[in-house]
Amino acid sequence: MIADRGLVDQLRRTVGEELNERAARAEAAGDVPILGEDRRMLARTLIARQLQSHDAEAIKRGGPVLTEDDREELTRSVIAELFELGRIQRYVDDPSNTDIAINGHDNVWLTKRDGRKVRGAPVADSDQHLIEIIQTAARRGRSEQRWDPSSPVLDLQLASGDRLNAIAWVSGRPSISIRRHDFEIHRLKQLVSLGTINEPLYHLLEAMVLARFNLVVAGGTGAGKTTLLRCLLNEVPPQERLVTVEDSLEIGLERFADLHPDHVDLEARHANVEGVGALSMNDLAINALRMNPGRLIVGEVRGDEALTLLLACTQGNDGAMCTVHADSSSGVFGRLQMYLAMTRERFEPEASNLMVAQAIDCIVHVAKLADGTRVLTSIREVTGAEGDVVVSNEIYAPDAAGRAAARFRFSEARLARLEQAGFDRRWLDTPGRWYG
């Protein structure tokens, strides 16, 4: 059922005002602040009382009382308005959605996991109402952020772990984009059944992690880079200390505390409402190296943090991982050249290539096929540098269907490292079956 919008708005205002009044009284009296789950539970109690009053009035008038389904939907809607994203929340909660695009309050598009794109219902009463919903969410975030004409762009991690981007005042209408993450997919074995990798690739990727290869996961937008990175990280032995650096928290290792009891996540931060407190990805990467990381993980390299990561890899910080936006495994080299040229040192291609050759063991590329399937397409071993060229072997290359197929052999040095980690080289000669 769809909740009565008029009643939802009335309950939101009434319950919201009482929540604020009680919180103010508690603060004035020096009592324990009403925060987090306590505030949400109090809201549910207040909503229940308001609904009882609503039914009492209905009985007096001889009208129908609310059904149990009515009560549940009204309560859910009001809670979403007070603590979540209002009507947007039902799309965030729907596991069949991978992307939510809102181009104004009544122009909503949903991308489904099967690749279909469908239109959604309006998520607010007006564009101004939509702006108010997102502004409220920004104030509730991990660190309070502003979203107004002087700060028209917002990046926000939602409580679900999904990423929200919002822009307004410089666009015709407020535009909201939400990338949803399926944290249920978090082990390499799952990627076999999904058709992303096959059995031989599973054993190879597992061994690459255990052998502490420095890995770059590459791919286009929506190809599954973060999902593959998460699956690789969850193969790291639990005794290792992981420090992750991200622009927006997406990897989600905090959800797997049993796999990574010694884990720290660092998130870049924009300036606060006073214009201070900004911390860049590179600031955090530099600090991460002072935290005695067993492995340094950079969620997505796209700036001068590339230099910090590559230097760390050449100075004994083996087992590092990152993602890079690139349309092929070989395209990563041009990307890293560009990022290093953007640093204060402005590295020339020859110097960049030498650093990449010393730092990176392998590049793993993933892509989204025309039918929506996400597959591993390439594994490239970095073997050296010659002037303006990084020398590499494409161990697995895309076949006619776009899936990784064995092509060349690893160098003996890296194959020996894989075998020391328990890898059986016969998997490299096994075609393996693809599912999905």
C-alpha angles and dihedrals in degrees: 000000000000115000120240101262093206092054091044091054092047092050092045092054096043097044093040092053092049092048090053092047093051092046090051092049091049091051093047091050093048091243126147108290116253101238143145117350092001090060091048093049091049089051091054090052092050092047090052090053092049091050090051089053090048091054092046090055091047091053091051090054092045092245131135121279124227119276121230089255089052091052094049094048094046091048092048092048094049092046088051090051093048102039110012138029102299113229090353089068095074089061091048090051093050107096092202091070121085099171133022119197120187115187097179126334095289102036105078127162128188126198111208128213090249090058097256119137116213136174120251133207122267112284099203141019093250141350089265090053089051090052091051091052092053093043089055091050090050091056090051095051129114087274120016111258133187126229113185140113091291092050104031098165123071131184113188137171111221124219087255089061092250122130124243125195120187133182130178142152090042093056130064091250133004108281123203124187122187123188111200122210124209101218089179086078102071110125131071091233089063090056089060093059090044091055095243092118136003131230098273091049090049091057092044095050091046091052092047089058094046091046088056096239115177101241136195116198108204135185146117129281111302093007094124102259095143092045092052091046090052091050092049092049091051088062090062111108112259095239092066121097113233126196115188125195118198140165088220121008106256108136091074101203089154085075090063101052091148090060095042112027091161102054134131123190120202122194126196113242133210121219114285126240089284091054096250138099100059116159120188128211089254092051089054095044090053091049092046089062088059090055095072096247119193085205131008114217123190113194096212126354112215107138145016091326083082089075094050092049095047093047089050090052091053092049100060102281094128122176095045119153137190142159127241129190106240136138094225139013091255090050089069091076093060091047093052091046089054094048093048090049088056093058124098089258092054096212119215117233093256092055092043093051093049090052092048091049091052095044110038126065102180144358119216115198127199129185141183112240124217091263091055095256114140112219140173106247107175146014113195124190115211110221107169148308133266113188109294094356130083108215115224145157120227098220091181121023132183115275124210090286093048096253124127114268127181113265116152136014127254118251111266092246093058093039088056090053090051092050091049086057090055101267120150108218090211088079087071089064095045113097094205127200122272119219132191 
